């Protein structure tokens, strides 16, 4: 066999190892390629220390034996030639990819010495501790940051999910998730679970089978569209106006929950006066959704009890008006009396890594080892104070601006796990900013473009090579165990963190006790511990879990300044921001910037999922890349015909910020006048087309999903 594990795997597969079961041991683990709510159980078929086949674990309640395309390609993920096999020290210019191998001892001592020197010279706040994908190490990285003295724990959540949570907190003081199994009407707002979370898609189809009504909202046609009773196909960036239009119908027709509104809400009369401006006719003019459909959807949602709203992690907030859009959407929950009731949107706090299952843990207490008042202001706190008051981390989108301005204080170094600079709008601006750092460490599985900018690169393990704690919503928990030895000198992120903690946080006694001790401390209220979980390698059901009651606000009141649901937010008002869920046009749109639309007449939206990709993580896998090998922009046949564009033509996709070369995918998945493109293609980085500061002022989230563009056919040999 060859020396590289990929060669051994190829020869095993060529030798039909999948059919020959001799010498194969089946070991349970999980797939961590996707987000933490989608980590499916995997049965790894291992021969001679090599994973030769993967299958879904039938006894894992998340996927019950199924795997999506990404999980099915796990062998290519584990054994890809781009895997980093040893710690590396940069020898050439940043970005050159010139490194030399060094020992783990030298790497860890170098990191410790450099970060302590920055702390001494510029203060601990000058070091950013960053977590990208996967997310499993986040509690430990955040604690390390705070025990080091830095407030600047930051993550990719600065552009995913947390703005939705912030909007919910502004309205209710809490986030409320759909009580899917009991709902009779599901308002699915800009979410495509068939591609992003297939398990949730199954739940939606089951709800449909038992008679629940489905209303889909979003500009794109998705696999859910054919199952929906109503599809509201609005212009990208106008979700807020559509929600206000639905509220108009619900209030004017007396379909709102009068008892809840009168007893448990603040600012209703001001809200009522504002939504009067959004008649169905006006709403149609803004959003493009026919007035009759706005009225029909509003009546169906308001009169079918109970009803729940399911919104995506980011589509409604990836706009320059994102938080107010989402506030307008979530206001419909309280308006109709569907907040924290069976079958409505249920307040069910997460217990560990964004998963809610009723098991009590001490995750939050573990992470916040030092109070905010004892640390400097976080990155982004001056620019986005509302977001920082609601989200317990720094705002990552502000990092490049603070690196370059050195205001309010300099950022000198970054310890990053899974950093991808292409995630930022105007991604080259972030790349330039990283080059300005005195010291950059990136921990990753692969030699990415971001890793090439680092001073030190450390090789991480895949989920097949490490242990981690994983909760599921079904009162199920697993402590995974390695199914193969780490490739080369790769190490678990946890091992790296706890080794660094010896020098970076010597005064934190809990971190000094190590990984297992910290997990046990987090789990103590649950009665679980690592030893118990190890005895159940395929996971275990957690018994005697008490789920939170419904209508908790009746005893505890709402966690808002008024103690009520706030149509008029006192938090926003205190920061000088319009307290109502005010609709504003995206900063770039045919309405707000007609002079720009003259040159860039098409509405541009990016970031919608494809089933084989999760952001940029699986582009290097041949099985998945061949499903869509070329970067493609979706364009409607009407718009393509006007431009003389046919399917698979190479085109120039441009915005006021720049241009990239892609293929045309002529399809009615997008409505006329709209262009959609999946992000992440390394040779066609769509984020280059977005201004670095094209962001929502409240959350700091980028406006990925509503701007302006032009598409032009390129000459045959361009």
LUMNU-393939 format. One record per residue: x, y, z of N, C-alpha, C in turn. Coordinates in steps of 0.2 Angstrom, whole numbers, plus 5000, padded with zeros to 4 digits. Last residue first. Example, Ala and Ser with C-alpha at 12.3 -4.5 7.8 and 13.67 -1.06 7.14 Angstrom:
<nodes>
506449895035506849955036506450005039;506649725039506249785039506649845039;
</nodes>
This chain:
<nodes>
493551704883493751754888493951714894;493051634872493751614875493951664880;491751684870491851614870492551594874;491451834880491651804874491851724875;490051824892490751834890490951804884;488651914896488951854893489651874891;488351984912488451994905488851934902;487352044925487651984922487751994915;487452144940487352144933487652074930;486652194956487252164951487052164944;486452234973486252244966486852214962;485752144987486152204984486052204977;485452044999485052094995485552144994;486251955006485651925003485251984999;487252005014487451955009486851945004;487652105023487052105019487052065013;488252045039488352075032487652065028;487852115055487852055050487952085043;487852205065488452195061488452145056;486652235071486952165073487652165070;486352365067486152345074486652285076;486652395054486952435059486852405066;487252265043486652295047486952335053;488352315030488152275036487552305039;489652335021488952325019488552285024;490952345022490552375027489852375025;491552285011491752255018491252285023;490452254998490852305002490952275009;490552114988490152144993490652194997;491252024980490852074977490452114981;491951934987492351994984491852044981;491051834989491051884994491551944992;491251744979490651794978490751854984;492551684972492351704979491851764978;492951574963492451634961492151654968;493851484967494051514961493551574959;493151434978493851464979494051504973;491551454982491951424977492651464977;490751524992491251474994491651444989;488951534988489651554990490151504991;487851524975488151494981488851524982;486851664969487451624968487651594975;485451734960485651694966486351654964;484651874954485151824953485351794960;483051934949483451914954484051864952;482251954938482552014941482951994947;481051824941481351874936481651934940;481651714954481151754951481451794946;482451554953482451624955481951664951;482051444947482151434954482151514957;482051444933481551484937481551474944;483751464926483251424930482651474933;485251444920484651474918484051434921;486751474926486251424927485551454926;488251524919487551544920487151474921;489751524928489351504923488651524924;490851664931490551604933490151584927;492051784937491851744931491551674933;491651934945491951874945491651834939;492052104951491752054946492051994947;491552244962492052204958491652154954;490652334968491252314972491752274967;489452344961489952404962490552394965;489652184953489252234957489752294958;489452054941489752114943489352144948;489851914932489451934937489751994941;490051864916490351914921489851934925;489951694911489651764911490051804916;489851554900490251594905489951664905;488351454899488751504896489151534902;487451364904488151354904488651404901;486051424894486351384900487051364899;486351584887486051524887486351484893;486051754885486351704889485951644888;485551874880485851834875486251774879;484951954889485651964888485951914884;483551914888483751984887484452004886;483751784893483551794886483751874884;483951804907484551774902484351794895;482751854911483351894911483951874907;481951744908481851804905482451854905;482551634916482551634908482451704905;483551694930482951684927482951684919;485051624936484751684933484051654929;486251574947485551564945485251624942;487951554943487451604945486751584942;489151434948488651454944488151504947;490751354947490351414950489851434946;490751184943490851254941490451304945;490251064948490951074947491151144946;489250994956489151054953489951084953;489650864958488950874957488750944955;490950864960490750844953490050854952;491050884974491250944969490950924962;490850764979490350814980490450874975;491850684976491150654975490650714975;493050764979492850744972492150724971;493150894990492950824990492750804983;493351024992493950984989493750914989;492151074996492351094989492851044987;491751075009491751015006491951024998;491751195016492051145019492151085014;491151325013491651305009492051235011;489451285017489951335016490551315011;489351135013489151165019489651225019;488551044999489051095002488851115008;487550974993488150944994488750984997;486351054993486350994997487050964998;486651224995486551174991486651114995;485851375003486251315003486151274997;486251544999485751494999486151424999;487151644996487251615003486651555004;486551794989486951744990486851704996;485751904977485651864984486151814984;485352044968485851994970485751964977;484352114956484452104963484852044964;484952204942484752144945484852144952;485552324937484852314937484552254941;486752424938486652354940485952334942;486452544932487052504930487052434932;485352584939485352594932485952554928;485552554952485152504948485152514941;486152674956486552614955486252564951;485052754955485552774951486052714950;484152704965484052694958484552714953;484252654979484852674975484652664968;483052614984483452654988484052684984;482452534974482152584977482552634980;483352434970483052474965482752534968;484652444983484052414980483852454974;485752444996485752444989485052404986;485152445009485552495007485652504999;483452395009484152375009484552435006;482252505016482452465011483252445012;481552465032481952515028482152475022;480352455045480552435038480952485035;480452445062480352485056480652455050;479852395075480152355070480152385063;480252535086479752485082480152445077;481252615090481052555094480552505091;482652665082481952665082481652605085;483952705094483752665088482952665088;484552745106484452795101484252765094;484652655115485252665111485152705105;483452645121483952675125484652685121;482752585110482652655112483152685116;483152455111483352495106483252575107;482552425124483352425123483552465117;481252435122481552485126482352485126;480352415107480952395111481252455115;478752385105479152445105479752425110;478252265108478252285101478652345100;478852155119478952225117478852235110;478152065132478352065125478352135123;478652125148478152105144478452095137;479552195156479352125159478752105154;480252295151479552305153479252245157;481552245148481452295152480752305155;481252065147481352125144481252185149;480851925150481551955152481652015147;479151925156479651915150480351955153;478751825171478651885166479151875161;478551705178479251735178479251805174;477251665176477551665183478151705183;476951695163476451705168476651705175;478051645155477951715157477451735162;477851515152478251535158478151605160;477051435144476751505146477151525153;477551275148477251325143477051385147;478951215157478251215156478151265151;480351115152480151175154479351175153;480450935156480450995151480151055154;481550835165480950885166480950935161;482050675163482150745161481450785161;482150535165481850585170482050655169;483650495156482950475159482850535164;484350495141484350525147483650525150;485050365131484450405133484550435140;486650365124486150345129485650395129;487950295113487550345115487050325120;488850195110488350215105487850275107;489550185121489850205116489450225110;489350195136488850185131489050215125;490350215145490050155145489550145140;490550355143491050305139490750235139;489650405152489550415144489950365140;490250385164489650355162489450355155;491450465162491450395164490850355162;490950595161491250565155491250485156;489250605168489950615168490250575162;487650665174488050625170488850645171;486950745182487050685185487550635180;486750875179486350825175486450755178;487650955185486950955187486550905184;488950915178488750895185488050905187;489350955166488850905166488550895173;490451035169489851065165489251015166;491250945175491051005179490451035175;491550855165491250835171490950895175;492250945157491650915154491250895160;493450965165492951015163492350995160;493950835165493750865172493250925170;494350815152493750775155493550805161;495350915151494750915146494150875150;496050995165496050955159495350945156;496451065176496250995178496150955171;496651195172497251155173497051085175;495351245171495651225165496251185166;495151255185494751215181495051195175;496051365189496151295192495751235188;496851475181496251445181496251375183;498151525181497751535187497051515187;498651495168498951455174498551465180;498351515154497951535160498051495166;499451495146499051555145498651575151;500051375150500451435150500051495149;498951285150499451275155499851345155;498251305138498051335144498551335150;498851225129498951305129498751335135;498251105132498951115133499151185133;496951135129497151125136497851125137;496951155115496751205120497051195127;497451025111497851085109497651145114;496350945115497050935118497550995117;495351005108495351005115496050995118;495650975095495651045097495651045104;496750825093496150855095496150935097;498050825081497850825088497150855088;499150755069498550785071498350775078;500250695064500350715071499750765073;499450575054500050605055500150625063;497750565061498250555055498850595056;497350475076497450535072497950525066;496650315074497150355076497250415072;494850295074495550285071496050325074;493850325082493750265078494450245074;493750395098494050395091493950325088;492050425104492750395105493050385098;490850535110491150495105491850475107;489550525120490250545121490650505116;487950575118488450525116489150565118;486150575122486850605122487350555121;484450625121484950575119485650615119;483350695120483550675126484050615125;483250745107482850685109483050655116;484150835103483550865105483150805108;485850785109485250785104484650805107;487550825112486850815114486350815108;489150765114488650785109487950765112;490850785117490150775120489650805115;492150695109491850755110491150735113;493750635103493150625108492850695109;494450595087494450625093493750605097;494350555074494950545077494950575084;493150585068493350515068493950505072;493150725067492750695072492850615073;494950755063494250755062493850725067;496150865072495850795070495150805067;497350985065496750965070496450895067;498951055065498451005062497950975067;499251225064499251165068498751115065;500351355059499751315057499851245061;500951515061500951445064500351415062;500651625054501351615056501451545058;499451615040499651615047500451605048;499051615027499251675030499451675037;498651485025499351505021499551575024;497451475031498051445034498651465031;496651535021496751565027497351545031;496651435011496951495010497151535016;497151275020496651325017497051385015;497551135023497951195021497551245017;496451065035496751065028497151135028;496051065048496251005045496651005039;496751195059496351165054496551095052;497151335067497151265068496651245063;498251475066497651445063497751365064;498951625072498951545073498251525070;499851765070499251725068499351655069;500551915075500551845076499851815074;500352045071501052025073501051955073;499352075056499452055063500152035065;499152105043499452155047499552135054;498551995037499252005036499552055040;497252025041497651965044498351975043;496952125032496952135039497352085043;496952055020497452115021497552125028;495851975022496451945021497051995022;494852075023494952035029495652005028;494852115010494952165016495152125022;494452005003495152025003495352075008;493052005006493551955009494251975009;491852075007492452105005493052065007;491251995021491152035015491752075013;492051835027491951915028491751945021;492451715023491751725026491551795027;493751715019493251725014492551725017;494451675031494351745029493851755024;494151565042494051565035493951645033;494751455055494651525052494651525045;494951345064494451345058494251415055;495351445077495151375075494651375070;496651555081496051545078495951465076;497251685089497251615090496651595087;498051835084497451795084497551725085;498652005089498751925088498051895088;498352135090498952115088499052045086;497352275089497252195089497952175086;497352425099497552385093497452305094;495752515102496452485104496652435099;494652555096494852595101495552565104;495852565083495452595088494852555089;496652515073496952515079496552555084;496252505060496152575063496552575069;496452375057496752425052496752495056;495852305067496552285065496852345062;494552355066494952375071495652355070;494152295053494152365054494552395060;494252155056494652195051494752265052;493152145066493852135067494352165062;491852155064492152215065492952205066;491352025063491352065057491752135058;491351975076491951965072491952005065;491052045091490752045084491352035079;491251945106491451995101491051995094;489851885116490551875112490651935108;488451865120489051855124489751845121;487251975115487651915113488351915116;486752095119486352035119486651965118;487652195119487252185125486852125125;488152175106488552155111488252155118;487052235099487252165098487652145104;487152365104486552325105486652255104;488352415099488252405106487652365108;489252415087488652375088488452365095;490352505090490052505083489352475084;490852465102490752535101490352545095;490952325101490552355106490452425105;491952275092491252285090490752325095;492852195104492852215097492152215095;492352235121492452195116492552225109;493252335134492652325129492852275123;494152235146494052285141493452275137;493552165161493852155155493752225150;492652165171493352155173493852155167;491352155166491652225169492352215171;491152025162491352075157491652135160;491951905173491351945171491652005166;492651745169492751815171492251865169;492151635163492551625169492751695172;491051585155491151655157491551655163;490951445153491251485148491451555150;490251395164490951375163491251425158;489051455164489451475169490151455168;488551395152488651465152489051485158;488551255156488951275150489051355151;488051165165488351225167488751255162;486451085162487151085162487351155165;485050975162485351035165486151035165;484150935148484650915152484950975155;483250985138483050985145483550965150;483751005125483350945127483250935134;484351105113483951105118483651035119;485951155107485451105107485051105114;487051245108486451265104485951215104;487951185118488151195111487451195106;486751135129487451125127487551135120;485451185131485851155137486551145135;484351315126484851265125485251245131;482651335132483351355132483851305130;481351355125481651295127482351315127;479851425122480451445125480751385128;479051395106479151365113479751395116;477751435096478451445097478651445105;476551305097476751375094477451375094;476251185103476151195095476351265093;475851265118475951195114475751215107;476751425119476151385120476251315116;477651535117477751485123477051445124;476551625107477151625111477151575117;475351645100475751585099476351575102;474651765099474551725105474851655104;474851845088474351795087474251745093;475851925093475251955090474651905090;476851835095476551865101475851895099;477251815081477051755086476651785092;477451925075476851895073476651835078;478751965079478151995082477551965081;479551905070479451865076478851905080;479551995059479351925058479151895065;480052105065479452115062479152045061;481352065068480952085074480152085071;481852045056481751985060481252005066;482052175051481652125048481352065052;482852225061482252245061481752205057;484052145057483752135064483052165064;484252195043484152125045483752115052;484552285034483952295038483752235042;485552235026485752295030485152315034;485452055029485252115025485452175029;485351925035485851945031485651995026;484151895041484551945045485151965041;483551795035483151855036483551905039;484551695034484251725028483851785029;485051625046485351695043484951725038;484351515050484851545054485051615052;482551535046483251515045483751545050;481051505056481551545052482151515051;479551455058480151425058480551475053;478151485069478551515064479251475064;476551405072477251415073477651445068;474951385079475351395073476151415076;473651285085474151325086474551335080;472551365074472851365080473051295082;472351475061472451405062472851395069;472251615061471651575063471751505064;473451665057473151695063472551645065;473751595045474251595050473851615057;472651635037472851565038473251555044;472851775036472251745039472351665041;474051785030473951815036473351785040;473851725017474351695022474151725029;472851815012472651735013473151705018;473551935011472951925015472751855017;474551895002474751925009474151915013;473751864991474151804995474351835002;473251984987472751924989473151874993;474352054984474052074990473552024992;475851964979475151984977474752004984;477452024982476951974984476251994983;478252134981478052094975477652034976;478552224991478852154991478752114985;477952344988478652344991478952274990;476652314983477152364979477852354982;476152234993476252204986476752254983;476052335003476452275004476652244997;475052404998475652434999476152384999;473952314998474152344992474852374992;473852275012474052225007474352255000;474652415021474052385018474252325013;475552485030475752425026475052385024;475152575039475452605033475552545028;474752505050474252535046474552555039;475952485058475752435053475152455048;475852605066476352595061476152545056;474852575075474852635071475352635065;475252465081474652465077474652515072;476352515088476452465083475852465078;475752595097476152625092476352575086;474952495104474652545100475052585095;475952415110475552385104475252445100;476852435120476952475114476552445108;476952275127477152345128477152375121;475852135133476352165128476352245129;474952065141475652045141476152085136;473652105140473952095147474752085146;473352135127473152185132473552165138;473852015120474052085118473952135124;473051915126473751915126474051985125;471751955121471951945129472651945130;471851955107471652025111471852015118;472651905095472551875102472451935107;471951955079472551955084472251925091;471051985070471251915071471751905076;470452105066470252075073470452005074;470852155054470252105054470052075061;471852235058471352265055470652215055;472852135062472552185067471852215064;473052055051472852025057472552075062;473452145041472852115040472552085047;474652195048474052245046473452205045;475452085048475152105054474552155053;475752075034475352025037475052045044;476452185033475852185030475452125032;477552155042477152205044476452205040;478052055034477852035040477352095043;478452125022477952075022477652055028;479452215028478852245025478252185024;480352115031480052155036479452185034;480752055019480452015024480052065029;481552115009480852145010480452105015;482652055004482752105008482152145011;482051994988482551994993482652054997;480251994986480952024984481452024989;479351844990479551914991480151934987;478251744988478951744985479151824985;477451634998477551704997478251724995;476451504994477151524994477151594993;475351385003475451455000476251465000;475551255006474951275004474951345001;477051165000476751225003476051235001;477651074993477251044998476851105002;478451134984477851094981477451064986;479351204992478851244989478251194986;480351124997479751135001479151164997;481451134988481051074988480451074992;481051304982481451254986481151194985;481251464974480851394974481351344977;481651614983481851554979481351494979;481151704992481151724985481351664980;479951655004480651665002480651674994;478951555014479151625013479851625010;477651445015478351455014478451525011;476551365025476651435022477351445021;475551225028476251255027476251315023;474551155040474551195034475351225034;474350975045474651045046474651085040;474050845042473550895041473750965043;474950745043474450745048473950805048;475750785033475450725032474850715037;476450895038475950905032475550845032;477250835048476750885050476150895044;478050765039477650725044477050775046;478750865033478350825029477850785033;479450925044478950965041478450915037;480250815048479750835052479250875049;481050815036480650755038480050775043;481750925038481350925033480850865034;482550905049481950945050481450945044;483450815043483050785048482450835049;484150895034483650855031483150825037;484651045034484451005039483950955037;484851105021485251125027485151085033;484051055012484751055010485151075016;482751045018482950985013483750995012;482551165024482851115028483051055024;482651315020482651265016482951205019;481851465025482251415027482151355022;481051585024481751585022482151525025;479951535036480151595033480951585031;478551445037479251435036479551495032;477351425048477551475043478351475043;476251295050476951315050477151365045;474951245060475151285054475851305055;474851165070474351145065474451195059;476051085081475851135077475351115072;476650985087476050995089475651055085;477950965082477550905083476850925084;478651095084478451065077477951005078;478751225090478451165093478151115088;480051325086479451295084479251235087;480751425100480851375094480151345092;481151585105480651525105480751485099;482251675116482151645109481651595110;481851815126482051745125481951725118;481451945126481851925131482151855131;480551985115480251935121480751925127;481252075107480452075107480252035114;482552055109482352125109481552125110;482651915107482751945114482552015115;482451905094481951875098482051905105;483651975089482952005088482451975092;484551885094484551955096483851985095;484251775086484251765093484151835096;484651825073483951805074483851795082;485951845076485551905075484851885075;486551715077486451765083486051825082;486551655064486051635069485951685075;488051715058487551665058487151655064;489051805060488651815054488151755053;489551775072489451845071489151855064;489751645072489151665074488951735073;491151625071490751635064490051645066;491751725085491551665081491251675075;492751765099492351785093492251725089;493351845113493151775110492651795105;493951955120493851945112493851875110;494251995132493551995131493351965124;495651915140495351945134494651935133;496151845150496051915151495751945145;496251705151496851745148496751815150;494951685154495451665159496151705157;494451715141494251755147494751745153;494951615133495051685131494951725138;494551495139495251515139495351585137;493151505137493451505144494251525144;493151485123492951555126493151555133;493751365122494051415119493851485122;492751285128493351285131493851345128;491551305120491551325127492251325130;492051265107491951335108491851345116;492251145100492751165105492651235108;491251125091491251085097491751105102;491051175078490951215084491051185091;492351165065491751145068491651185075;492251335061491951265061492551215062;492851455072492451445066492151375066;493351555085493151485083492651495077;494751655091494251645086494051575085;495351775101495251695101494651685097;496451905100495751875098495751805098;497252015110497251945107496551925106;497152135116497452135110497552065106;496752105129496252125124496452125117;497852105137497552045134497052055129;499152225132498552205135498252145133;500352255126499752285123499052275127;501352185133501452245129500852285128;500752065138501152115142501252185139;500152015127499752035133500152085137;501251985119500752035117500352055123;501851885127502151955125501752005123;500851785127501051815133501451885132;500951755113500351785116500451815123;502351705112502151765108501451795111;502351595121502751655122502551715119;501351515116501251535123501651595124;501851485103501251515104501151545111;503051415107503051485103502451515104;502551305113502951355117503051425113;501951245103501551265109501951315113;502951215094502451255092502051285098;503851135101504151205099503451245097;503051025103503351065109503551135107;502750985090502251005094502551045100;504051035079503750985084503251025087;503851085062504151095068503751045073;504051105044503751065050504151085056;503851265036504351205038504051165044;503051335022503151325029503651265030;502351435011502951415012503051405020;501251505006501151435008501851395009;501151635004501551595000501451525000;500451705014500051685008500451645003;501851795020501151775021500751765015;503351725013502851785014502251755016;504051585022504051635016503551685018;503951505033504551525031504551585026;502851465047502951495041503651515040;502851295053503051365054503151405048;501651175058502051205053502251275055;501351005064501351085065501851115060;500750895052501250915057501150985058;499850875042500050815045500550835051;498350925035498950945038499150895042;497550865020497650865027498350885029;497550865006497650925009497650925017;497150735003497850755002498050825006;495950665014496050705008496850725009;495350585023495950565020496150605014;494150635027494650615032495350615029;493450655015493550715020494150695024;493250535010493650575006493850635010;492450485020493150455019493550495015;491250555019491750565025492450535024;490250565010490850575008491450585013;489050555018489250495014489950505011;488950685023489150635027489450565024;488550745011489150765014489450715019;487350685007487950675003488550695007;486650615023486650655017487250645013;486050465029486650505028486550555022;485150365041485150405035485850445035;484950305054485250265048485350305042;484350405061484050345061484350305055;484750545064484750525057484450455056;484550555078484650615074484450595067;484550445086483950475084483950525079;485550305081485550375083484950415081;485450175077485150185084485350265086;485950175064485250165065484950185072;487150285057486950245063486150235064;487550275040487150305045487050255051;489250225036488550215035488150255041;490750215027490350245032489650235031;492350135024491650145023491250175028;493550125029493450105022492750125020;494750195039494050195038493850185031;496050105045495850145040495050145040;496550005054496650065056496350125051;496149885047496849895048496949975049;494549955044495049895043495749915043;493050005049493750015050494149945048;491650095046491950025045492650035044;490650185057491350185053491550115052;489150245058489550185059490150185054;488650405064488950365059489250295062;487350525067487750465069488050425063;487550695062487150625062487650575065;487250845067487750795068487550725068;486450965067486450915061486950865061;486651065076486051035076485950975071;487951105073487851065078487151035079;488151095054488051135061487951085066;489350975047488751025047488751065054;490350885050490450925045489950985045;490350785059490350855062490450905056;489650635062489850675057489850745060;490150515075489650565073490050605067;490250335078490550405079489950455077;490550165081490150225081490450285082;491350045071491350085077490950145076;491549885065491149935065491149975071;492949815057492649825063492249885063;493449685046493149755047492849755053;493949565043494449615046494149675047;492849545029493349515033493849565036;491949595020491849615027492449585032;491949655005492249605009492349635016;491349775000490949705000491249655004;492249875003491549885005491149815005;493349834997493349825004492649835007;493749824983493149804985493049794993;494949874980494949804981494249774984;494650004979494749974973494749894974;494650024993494050034989494049994983;496050014996495549974999494849964995;496550104988496750034986496249994989;496150224994495950204987496050134985;496650205007495950205006495750184999;498050225003497850165006497050155006;498050354999498150294994497950234997;497650425010497250425005497350365000;498750405019498150365020497650365014;500350375010499850425012499150385013;501050265005501150295012500650345014;500250124998500550184998500650215005;500449945000500050005000500450065000;
</nodes>
